[in-house]
Amino acid sequence: MPILALARATPMVRTQSTIAPFWWAKTCSTAERTAERAALALARVAGITCPSLICDNEVDVVSTGQGTRLAGAMTGARVEVVVFTAAEGAGGHCEGMGREMFDERVYSWLDRTLGVRA
């Protein structure tokens, strides 16, 4: 089954990707719907229990600060938040200007989390 078909068949994905019912779309603004979906998504992450690494960037114009917010909502998991900075050369969206630094921190976290020794 193609991935897109599988995503559409999965209830959790389907509810987030389908168009809102007509009555709902007529009674709420786009900003209200977006805020409501974000609140529902944050409520769901409390059920995540696996160790998690969340990367954030102080100068990412798309998602600055969202990683810290996500980590705060993940009450059931051991979470580590790594904030990348422009001063250390990792500015840009998704740490695009510091790909080597990103890789080093992610792989180091995986080694620690999985108990891999050099």
C-alpha positions in Angstrom: 0.0 0.0 0.0 1.5 3.4 -0.9 2.4 5.6 2.0 -0.1 8.3 1.2 -2.9 5.7 1.0 -1.8 4.3 4.3 -1.7 7.8 5.9 -5.2 8.5 4.7 -6.4 5.1 6.1 -4.9 5.8 9.5 -7.5 7.4 11.8 -5.2 9.8 13.6 -3.6 11.0 10.4 -6.9 11.2 8.5 -8.5 13.4 11.2 -5.7 15.9 11.0 -5.5 16.1 7.2 -9.1 16.1 6.1 -11.1 19.3 5.6 -13.1 20.4 8.6 -16.9 19.8 8.5 -18.7 22.7 6.8 -20.5 23.8 10.0 -17.2 24.0 11.8 -15.5 25.9 9.1 -18.3 28.4 9.1 -18.3 29.0 12.8 -14.5 29.3 13.5 -11.8 31.4 12.0 -8.7 29.8 10.5 -6.7 31.1 13.5 -9.1 29.5 15.9 -9.0 26.1 14.0 -5.2 26.2 14.0 -5.0 27.0 17.7 -7.5 24.2 18.5 -5.6 21.6 16.4 -2.3 22.7 18.1 -3.9 22.2 21.5 -5.2 18.8 20.6 -1.8 17.8 19.2 -0.1 18.9 22.4 -2.6 17.0 24.5 -1.7 13.8 22.6 2.0 14.0 23.1 1.7 13.4 26.9 1.1 9.8 25.9 4.6 9.5 24.3 6.8 7.3 26.5 10.0 6.7 24.5 13.2 8.7 25.0 13.0 11.8 22.8 15.4 14.4 21.4 13.9 17.7 20.4 16.0 20.1 18.4 15.2 23.8 18.3 16.9 26.8 16.9 17.0 30.3 18.3 16.7 31.9 14.8 14.4 29.6 13.0 11.6 31.9 11.7 9.3 28.9 11.2 9.4 27.1 14.5 11.5 29.0 17.1 10.4 28.0 20.6 8.1 25.2 19.5 10.5 22.5 20.6 10.6 23.7 24.1 6.8 23.9 24.2 6.6 20.3 22.8 9.1 19.1 25.4 7.0 20.6 28.2 3.9 18.7 27.0 5.8 15.4 26.8 5.2 14.4 30.5 5.5 10.7 29.9 9.0 10.6 28.3 12.6 11.3 29.1 13.2 14.4 26.9 16.3 16.2 26.0 16.1 19.6 24.3 19.0 20.9 22.2 18.8 24.5 21.2 21.1 25.5 18.3 22.4 29.0 17.9 23.6 31.2 15.1 26.6 32.1 17.2 27.8 28.5 17.1 27.2 28.3 13.3 23.9 26.4 13.3 21.5 29.1 12.3 18.7 28.8 9.8 15.6 26.7 9.5 16.1 23.2 10.9 19.8 24.0 11.7 20.5 24.1 8.0 23.7 26.2 8.4 25.2 23.7 10.9 24.4 20.3 9.5 27.7 18.7 10.8 26.9 20.0 14.3 23.4 18.8 14.1 24.5 15.3 13.0 27.1 15.2 15.8 24.6 16.1 18.5 21.9 13.7 17.2 24.3 10.7 16.8 25.8 11.4 20.3 22.3 11.4 21.8 21.5 8.2 20.0 24.7 6.6 21.3 23.9 7.7 24.9 20.3 6.7 24.7 21.0 3.2 23.1 24.0 2.6 25.3 26.5 2.4 22.4 30.1 2.7 23.3 32.9 3.9 21.0 
